[in-house]
Amino acid sequence: DSGWYLQGEENRRFEADYARYIGTKYAIGCANGLDALIWIWRAYIEMGVMEVGDEVIVPANTYIATILALTENGLKPILVEPTIETYGIDDSKIEEVITSRTKAICIVHLYGQCAYTEKIGMLCKKYNLKLVEDNAQAHGCLLNGKRTGAIGDAAGHSFYPGKNLGALGDAGAVTTNDSRFAETVRTLANYGSREKYVFKYAGRNSRLDEIQAAILDVKLHHLDEDVQQRKKVAKYYIENIKNPKIVLPKIFDWNQHVFHIFTIRCEERDRLQRYLSDNGIQTNIHYPIPPHKQECYQGWNEIPLPITEMIHATELSLPMSPVMTMEEVKIVVEVINCWR
Ligand SMILES: *Cc1c(COP(=O)(O)O)cnc(C)c1O
C-alpha cells in the first residue's frame, strides 16, 4: 500500500527494533547473511583497520559462508579446531596461531550455541584484535544477560527462511556499537553511496527489501517464544533419548543455546539416517563436508583437522522446529530408542 519498496519506513523500524533486541546501537539491514559478513570485513579494510593479506582466526567447522566472506575480501582464514563438547572454537588453540598479521578472531555460534569464552575476550585485548561474531544461527541466544550479536565489535546475522528468525526469502543484518563502522557498512551495501549518485566506495547492491523488513519486524516479536519452544523440544530429546550409540549435545547453560539445530553424533550416522528415513523421520547433516575439504579451497584439503573431520563424519541433525508438536517429538525419541 505504501508503494515504497526499498530503504523506507519498514527498514528503519526493523533496524531500530532489531538493534534494541540485540542490544547494540546500530543494526544495518542487507541482502543476506553472507553479505552481512562480507560487509563487516570490507568495512574494516575500507577504514584501514585491516588490509588484504591479513589473517583472521576462525573455527574450521562452520558453514562455508563464514570462510567465503574472508576469502572474498582477500583476508586469510586461519582455521582452528573446535572442542568436541561444544563444537565451538577451541580457545586453547588460538594463541599459538596468532602472528603479526592476525587482525581478528571470528567466532561462530554454531547450531545456536554461544561460542564466546572469557579467554577469547582476553586474547582480543592482549593482541588488539577485533572480535567478530557470526550470529546466523543464534538469534535470541543470551550470555550473562547479553545477546550474541552484541558481544564482539561487529556481528553478521542471517534471516534465511530456515534460521531462528527467518524472512520470506533472503535477508541479513550487521550489528555494532561503532557509528563510523555502521555508516561504512550501510554505504557499502548501497552501491558505496551515501548521497544519491555520489559513490565513495565500489560497493554493491545488497539492500534489504521493505517487504522482508516488515515481515521480520512482526516475527521478531515472536522470536523469544519460538526459542522457548525449541528449548522444550531439545529438553525432551536430551532427557528421553537413551540409546548408547548416540552422543547428545552437552548443555552447560540453557540460556546460551537456542537450538537452531539439534545435533547428535553417531559412529554409524549414515545407517541411523537411513533407519530414521525408513520410519518417516527426516534428518539433515550439518555439514557433510567441512570447508577445508571443499573443491573451492583445494589448497587446504591436506590441512590436518581431525576433530572437525570427525564431527562432519558423525553429525546428524534431528527434527527441530518451534511448530513441532510434542507428539511428533515423542515419536522421534521412541524410534531412536528402538534402534540397535
Ligand atoms: C546461514 C549462515 C550464513 C549465511 O547466511 P545466508 O543468509 O544464507 O547468506 C552464515 N554463517 C552461518 C554460520 C550460517 O549458518
Ligand as a Chemical Component Dictionary entry (heavy atoms), coordinates in Angstrom:
data_LIG
# 
_chem_comp.id                   LIG 
_chem_comp.type                 NON-POLYMER 
_chem_comp.pdbx_formal_charge   0 
_chem_comp.three_letter_code    LIG 
# 
loop_
_chem_comp_atom.comp_id 
_chem_comp_atom.atom_id 
_chem_comp_atom.alt_atom_id 
_chem_comp_atom.type_symbol 
_chem_comp_atom.charge 
_chem_comp_atom.model_Cartn_x 
_chem_comp_atom.model_Cartn_y 
_chem_comp_atom.model_Cartn_z 
_chem_comp_atom.pdbx_ordinal 
LIG C1 C1 C 0 23.159 -19.308 7.158  1  
LIG C2 C2 C 0 24.532 -18.970 7.557  2  
LIG C3 C3 C 0 25.246 -17.907 6.969  3  
LIG C4 C4 C 0 24.811 -17.188 5.731  4  
LIG O1 O1 O 0 23.548 -16.730 5.669  5  
LIG P1 P1 P 0 22.751 -16.532 4.288  6  
LIG O2 O2 O 0 21.666 -15.606 4.677  7  
LIG O3 O3 O 0 22.271 -17.886 3.873  8  
LIG O4 O4 O 0 23.679 -15.927 3.299  9  
LIG C5 C5 C 0 26.459 -17.557 7.509  10 
LIG N1 N1 N 0 27.010 -18.242 8.534  11 
LIG C6 C6 C 0 26.382 -19.299 9.102  12 
LIG C7 C7 C 0 27.036 -19.991 10.249 13 
LIG C8 C8 C 0 25.138 -19.699 8.623  14 
LIG O5 O5 O 0 24.530 -20.755 9.195  15 
# 
loop_
_chem_comp_bond.comp_id 
_chem_comp_bond.atom_id_1 
_chem_comp_bond.atom_id_2 
_chem_comp_bond.value_order 
_chem_comp_bond.pdbx_ordinal 
LIG C1 C2 SING 1  
LIG C2 C3 SING 2  
LIG C2 C8 DOUB 3  
LIG C3 C4 SING 4  
LIG C3 C5 DOUB 5  
LIG C4 O1 SING 6  
LIG O1 P1 SING 7  
LIG P1 O2 DOUB 8  
LIG P1 O3 SING 9  
LIG P1 O4 SING 10 
LIG C5 N1 SING 11 
LIG N1 C6 DOUB 12 
LIG C6 C7 SING 13 
LIG C6 C8 SING 14 
LIG C8 O5 SING 15 
# 
